[in-house]
Amino acid sequence: MPNSHVYAALANDAYTDRRVGTQLAGHEKPVTIQGVNYSILEHADNPRTGYQGTIYRSQQDGQIIVAHRGTEQIFKDGVLADAGMVLTRNNLQVPDAVALTERALGYARRIGQEEGRTPEVSVTGHSLGGTLAQVTAHRFDLKGETFNAYGAVSLNQRIPEGGSKVINHAMAADAVSAASPHYGQVQLYATQKEIDTLYQSGFRNAGWAQALMPDSAVLGAARSLGSHQMSQFAGPDSVLDRPQSRALARENAGMIDEYRDKVGDIRKDITEGSRGLPGRVLDTIDSLRGPVAPGAGLRQPAPAENQTSLLMSDPAHPGSSLFFQAQRGVQAQDARIGRSSDVMSDQLAGSLATQMHAAGGQRIDTVLLSNDASRTFAVQGNPHDPAHLRVAVETTTAMHTPLEHSSAQLLAQSQNPSQSQLQQHGLGQQQEAQANPVRSMA
């Protein structure tokens, strides 16, 4: 298996822009790490979600590594993907990461047939890329290493905490890796600057001193933005080359654990506060169902599972008409502000269609925004007619709600009218407190 230095170098190299496509071994210059060349088998780039990833293969032992790129573009990656993980427990880039990892496994199988020995596939990534590495490692039961990853356990993937397949390297004061539990083991590293920063933010190693000294996790995180950089692990000053970094983390475990626990609590409060009643119901259902065992992606779904995966973008889905009507309204708003419609546009349309169906609506004639754009409304009838039917969704939450979830929810509503009536009653109460929509999206 590659060592931690190799994983760090490839996670860092994943930020390199390359031509998109397959069979790149003869077109892209190999990456040399510790004297070993790594061929580029494939590079993926989906501008709709911001996802990018690269498949590498060692020219020494043939092993294949999938590196998922981390947070780079502040809008697509930093706001939409990262904020989506916190607010809605969803990551828009997961399907792309899963698809690229599946293709890496396909390369391995094909090589095994041709050469008689199937190379092992593993994963890596930094920041958001580390999250995707945890997700794909769990999905396909792979080994891997991540760097300052946002833990995947709090996502809506039913991933268990802990395990031995993945090693998650994290800097002590890094708020991103502290915000969510991890799939795999966590290895902490510290610099003296980080320890000084935590001390200045009120954190102490001794429990009695901690109780007497007010602390601020927010202040500590704001002062430690540099801890999140990939350069902490890759390059000449890598903490991987300094055993004293891990020793320093162990010596100051009291203050580090206190800080990271408080960062995690803040994230948890934000997630729970933004989810609302429907989100909490889904979270409770996930909790009752329990975590999914590693390797679920290697197993073929049962026929019944395939039947429930029908999306409302498919004309055969009972909510397809509502979806396409909502989609037209959302796309019109995208065009008005000069924004290209993307996955989030469809997910917003799916949420609107689901709410309209739950309210007993038959069509969506207009899509509106509130003054501050925090809410999006779907209207049946003339908005100025007192008899119109109106439903609303939280814009940010709806944009990050997977179309699969909305499709399954609407399908369940169509099969259980009593559930729909219950939701309609809740919607009516909710709408009484909502601001009037004033900005047309259609």
C-alpha positions in Angstrom: 0.0 0.0 0.0 1.1 3.6 -0.5 2.4 5.3 2.6 1.1 8.5 4.1 3.5 10.7 2.2 2.3 9.3 -1.1 -1.4 9.8 -0.2 -0.6 13.4 0.8 1.3 14.1 -2.4 -1.6 12.7 -4.5 -4.2 14.6 -2.5 -2.2 17.7 -3.2 -1.7 16.9 -6.8 -5.4 16.5 -7.3 -5.6 20.3 -7.3 -3.8 20.2 -10.6 -6.0 21.1 -13.6 -5.8 18.3 -16.3 -7.6 17.4 -19.5 -10.8 15.6 -18.8 -11.2 12.1 -20.0 -10.0 8.5 -19.9 -6.9 6.7 -21.1 -4.7 9.6 -20.2 -1.6 7.5 -19.4 0.1 8.5 -22.7 -1.1 12.1 -22.7 -0.5 13.4 -19.2 3.0 13.5 -17.7 3.3 11.0 -14.8 3.6 12.3 -11.2 6.8 11.3 -9.5 6.6 10.7 -5.7 9.5 9.3 -3.7 11.1 8.2 -6.9 8.0 6.3 -8.2 6.1 7.4 -11.2 2.3 7.5 -11.1 0.4 7.4 -14.4 -2.8 9.4 -14.8 -5.6 7.0 -15.9 -8.5 9.4 -15.8 -9.5 12.9 -14.7 -13.1 13.9 -14.0 -14.5 17.4 -13.9 -18.2 18.2 -13.4 -18.8 22.0 -13.5 -22.4 21.6 -12.5 -21.4 20.3 -9.0 -17.8 21.5 -8.8 -16.5 18.0 -8.5 -13.0 17.0 -9.7 -11.0 13.9 -9.2 -8.1 11.9 -10.6 -7.3 8.2 -10.9 -3.6 7.4 -10.5 -1.7 4.1 -11.0 1.8 3.3 -9.6 4.2 2.2 -12.3 6.1 0.3 -9.6 3.5 -2.0 -8.1 0.4 -1.2 -10.2 -1.7 0.0 -7.3 -4.6 2.4 -8.1 -5.4 5.5 -6.1 -8.4 7.7 -6.5 -7.8 11.3 -5.3 -10.9 13.5 -4.8 -10.1 17.2 -5.1 -11.0 19.3 -2.0 -12.3 22.8 -1.5 -11.0 25.2 -4.2 -13.7 27.3 -5.8 -15.3 29.5 -3.0 -18.7 29.4 -4.6 -19.2 25.9 -5.9 -17.0 24.0 -3.4 -16.8 26.3 -0.4 -20.4 27.5 -0.3 -22.6 25.0 -2.1 -20.9 21.7 -1.2 -19.5 22.5 2.2 -22.5 24.5 3.4 -24.8 21.8 2.1 -23.0 19.3 4.3 -23.5 21.4 7.4 -27.1 22.7 6.7 -28.7 19.6 5.0 -26.3 16.7 5.6 -26.0 16.4 1.9 -23.0 16.6 -0.5 -23.8 17.3 -4.1 -20.5 15.8 -5.2 -21.0 12.3 -3.8 -22.5 10.8 -7.0 -19.6 12.1 -9.1 -17.1 10.7 -6.5 -18.8 7.4 -6.4 -18.9 7.1 -10.2 -15.2 7.9 -10.5 -14.3 5.3 -7.8 -16.5 2.7 -9.6 -14.6 3.4 -12.8 -11.3 2.9 -10.9 -12.5 -0.5 -9.7 -13.4 -1.2 -13.3 -9.8 -0.4 -14.4 -8.6 -2.8 -11.6 -10.8 -5.6 -12.8 -9.8 -5.2 -16.4 -6.1 -5.1 -15.5 -6.6 -8.2 -13.4 -8.1 -10.0 -16.4 -5.2 -8.9 -18.7 -2.3 -9.3 -16.3 -3.5 -12.0 -14.0 -3.3 -9.9 -10.8 -5.9 -7.3 -9.8 -4.3 -4.2 -8.3 -5.7 -2.8 -5.1 -7.7 0.4 -5.2 -7.6 3.0 -2.4 -8.7 6.6 -2.0 -7.4 9.9 -0.7 -8.4 13.6 -0.5 -8.0 16.9 1.4 -10.9 18.8 3.0 -14.1 18.2 1.0 -12.0 15.7 -1.0 -11.3 13.8 2.2 -15.1 13.7 2.9 -15.6 12.1 -0.5 -12.7 9.7 0.2 -14.4 8.6 3.4 -17.8 8.2 1.6 -16.2 6.1 -1.2 -14.0 4.1 1.1 -17.1 3.1 3.0 -19.2 2.5 -0.1 -16.7 0.1 -1.7 -14.9 -1.1 1.5 -11.6 0.4 0.4 -8.6 1.6 2.3 -7.4 5.2 2.2 -6.0 8.2 4.0 -7.5 11.7 4.2 -6.1 15.1 5.3 -8.1 17.7 7.3 -11.3 16.1 6.0 -14.8 17.0 7.1 -16.0 13.8 8.6 -18.6 11.9 6.5 -20.5 10.4 9.5 -22.9 13.4 9.8 -23.9 13.2 6.2 -27.1 11.4 5.1 -25.1 8.4 3.9 -25.6 6.3 7.1 -21.9 5.9 7.5 -20.7 4.5 10.9 -18.1 6.3 13.0 -14.7 4.6 13.4 -13.2 1.6 11.8 -9.7 0.7 10.7 -9.8 1.0 6.9 -9.2 4.8 6.7 -6.6 7.0 8.4 -7.7 10.6 8.8 -4.8 13.0 9.4 -5.9 16.2 11.0 -4.3 19.3 12.5 -5.2 20.0 16.1 -6.8 23.4 15.5 -8.4 22.7 12.1 -12.1 23.5 12.5 -13.2 21.6 9.4 -11.9 18.2 10.5 -13.3 18.9 14.0 -16.8 19.7 12.9 -18.0 16.1 12.1 -17.2 12.6 13.2 -15.0 10.5 11.0 -15.2 7.1 9.2 -11.9 5.5 10.2 -9.2 6.5 12.7 -8.2 10.1 13.4 -4.5 11.0 13.9 -3.9 14.4 15.3 -0.9 16.6 14.7 -0.1 20.0 16.4 2.3 22.9 15.9 3.4 25.1 18.8 1.6 28.0 17.0 -1.7 26.0 17.2 -1.2 25.3 20.9 -0.5 29.0 21.6 -3.6 30.0 19.6 -5.8 27.6 21.6 -4.3 28.9 24.8 -5.0 32.5 23.8 -8.6 31.5 23.0 -9.1 30.3 26.5 -8.4 26.5 26.3 -6.4 24.7 28.9 -5.2 21.1 29.5 -6.2 20.9 33.2 -9.9 20.4 33.7 -10.1 22.8 36.7 -8.3 25.5 34.8 -10.7 25.0 31.9 -13.7 25.5 34.2 -12.3 28.8 35.4 -11.2 30.2 32.0 -13.9 31.1 29.5 -13.0 29.8 26.0 -14.2 30.5 22.5 -14.1 27.8 19.8 -15.2 30.3 17.2 -12.3 32.6 18.1 -9.9 29.6 18.1 -11.2 28.5 14.7 -10.9 32.0 13.2 -7.3 32.3 14.4 -6.4 28.9 12.9 -7.4 29.1 9.3 -3.9 28.2 8.2 -4.2 24.8 9.9 -6.5 23.7 7.2 -4.1 24.1 4.3 -2.8 21.0 2.5 0.7 22.4 2.8 0.6 21.2 6.4 1.0 17.6 5.1 2.6 18.0 1.7 6.0 19.5 0.9 9.2 20.1 2.8 7.6 21.2 6.1 5.1 18.3 6.3 4.1 17.4 9.8 4.3 13.8 8.6 8.1 14.2 8.8 8.0 15.6 12.3 7.2 13.0 15.0 7.2 15.8 17.6 4.0 17.1 16.0 2.1 14.0 17.1 3.8 14.1 20.5 2.8 17.7 21.0 -0.8 16.8 20.2 -0.7 14.0 22.8 0.8 16.3 25.4 -2.0 18.8 24.9 -4.8 16.4 24.3 -7.0 18.1 27.0 -7.3 21.5 25.4 -7.3 20.0 21.8 -10.2 17.6 22.6 -12.1 20.4 24.4 -11.7 22.7 21.4 -12.6 20.1 18.8 -15.6 18.9 20.8 -17.0 22.4 21.0 -16.5 23.0 17.3 -18.4 19.7 16.7 -21.2 20.8 19.0 -21.5 24.2 17.2 -21.8 22.4 13.8 -24.4 20.0 15.2 -26.5 22.8 16.6 -26.4 24.6 13.2 -27.4 21.3 11.4 -30.3 20.6 13.7 -31.5 24.2 13.7 -31.5 24.3 9.9 -33.2 21.0 9.3 -36.7 21.8 10.5 -39.3 19.2 11.3 -39.1 17.3 8.0 -35.4 17.0 8.3 -35.5 15.8 11.9 -38.0 13.1 10.9 -35.7 11.9 8.2 -32.8 12.0 10.6 -34.8 9.9 13.1 -35.6 7.4 10.4 -31.9 7.1 9.5 -31.1 6.6 13.2 -33.6 3.8 13.5 -32.4 2.1 10.4 -28.8 2.2 11.7 -25.6 2.5 9.7 -24.9 0.7 6.4 -22.2 -1.9 6.5 -19.1 -1.1 4.5 -19.1 -2.4 0.9 -22.7 -1.7 0.1 -21.7 -0.4 -3.3 -20.2 -3.7 -4.2 -23.6 -5.5 -3.8 -26.3 -5.5 -6.4 -29.5 -3.8 -5.2 -32.6 -5.9 -4.8 -35.3 -5.4 -7.4 -37.5 -3.6 -4.9 -34.7 -1.1 -4.3 -34.5 -0.4 -8.0 -38.3 0.3 -8.1 -38.1 3.0 -5.4 -35.2 4.8 -7.2 -37.4 6.3 -9.9 -36.8 10.1 -10.2 -39.6 12.6 -10.7 -37.6 13.7 -13.8 -38.8 10.4 -15.3 -42.2 10.8 -17.0 -43.3 7.6 -15.4 -43.0 9.2 -11.9 -46.4 10.4 -10.5 -44.8 13.8 -9.7 -43.2 14.4 -13.1 -45.7 17.1 -14.3 -45.3 19.1 -11.1 -41.5 18.7 -11.3 -41.3 20.0 -14.9 -43.6 22.9 -14.2 -41.5 23.9 -11.1 -38.3 23.3 -13.1 -39.4 25.8 -15.8 -40.0 28.4 -13.1 -36.6 27.9 -11.5 -34.8 27.9 -14.8 -36.5 31.2 -15.7 -35.2 32.7 -12.6 -31.7 31.3 -13.3 -31.8 33.0 -16.7 -33.0 36.3 -15.3 -30.0 36.6 -13.0 -27.5 35.1 -15.6 -27.0 31.9 -13.7 -26.6 28.5 -15.5 -29.2 26.0 -14.3 -27.6 23.1 -12.5 -28.2 20.2 -10.1 -29.3 22.5 -7.4 -31.9 24.1 -9.7 -33.4 20.6 -10.2 -33.3 19.8 -6.5 -35.1 23.1 -5.7 -37.8 22.2 -8.3 -38.1 18.7 -6.8 -38.7 20.1 -3.3 -41.3 22.5 -4.6 -43.1 19.7 -6.5 -43.1 17.5 -3.4 -44.6 20.3 -1.2 -47.3 21.1 -3.8 -48.2 17.5 -4.1 -48.5 17.2 -0.3 -50.8 20.2 -0.3 -53.1 18.6 -2.8 -52.1 20.8 -5.7 -52.5 19.7 -9.3 -50.1 22.1 -11.0 -47.5 24.8 -10.5 -48.3 28.0 -12.4 -45.8 30.4 -10.9 -42.6 30.3 -8.9 -41.8 33.2 -6.6 -39.1 34.3 -4.2 -39.4 36.1 -0.9 -37.8 39.6 -0.5 -34.6 38.1 0.9 -34.7 35.0 -1.3 -34.6 32.8 1.8 -37.9 31.2 0.8 -39.1 29.9 -2.6 -42.8 29.6 -3.3 -44.8 27.5 -5.8 -48.2 28.8 -6.6 -51.2 27.2 -8.2 -53.5 29.8 -9.7 -53.1 33.6 -9.8 -50.9 34.8 -6.9 -53.3 37.8 -6.6 -56.4 35.6 -6.4 -57.3 34.9 -2.7 -58.2 31.4 -3.8 -54.7 30.5 -5.0 -52.7 27.6 -3.4 -49.2 28.4 -2.3 -46.5 26.3 -0.7 -43.0 27.3 0.4 -39.6 25.8 1.0 -36.4 27.1 2.5 -34.3 28.0 -0.6 -30.9 26.8 0.7 -32.2 23.6 2.2 -34.2 22.8 -0.9 -31.3 23.4 -3.2 -29.3 20.8 -1.2 -32.1 18.2 -0.9 -31.3 15.3 -3.3 -33.8 14.8 -6.0 -33.8 11.1 -5.0 -35.2 12.1 -1.6 -37.9 14.4 -3.0 -38.8 11.7 -5.6 -39.1 9.0 -2.9 -41.1 11.3 -0.6 -43.6 12.3 -3.3 -44.0 8.6 -4.4 -44.7 7.7 -0.8 -47.3 10.5 -0.6 -49.1 9.2 -3.7 -49.3 5.8 -2.2 -50.4 7.0 1.2 -52.9 9.9 0.9 -53.4 10.1 4.7 -49.8 11.1 5.0 -50.2 13.7 2.4 -53.2 15.2 4.3 -51.2 15.3 7.5 -48.4 17.2 5.7 -50.9 19.5 4.1 -52.3 20.5 7.5 -48.7 21.2 8.6 -48.0 23.3 5.5 -51.1 25.4 6.1 -50.0 26.3 9.6 -46.5 27.0 8.4 -47.6 29.3 5.6 -49.5 31.6 8.0 -46.2 32.8 9.4 -44.4 33.3 6.1 -43.6 36.6 4.4 -45.4 37.4 1.2 -43.6 36.5 -2.0 -42.9 39.5 -4.1 -40.3 38.5 -6.7 -41.4 36.4 -9.6 -39.2 33.6 -10.9 -41.4 32.9 -13.9 
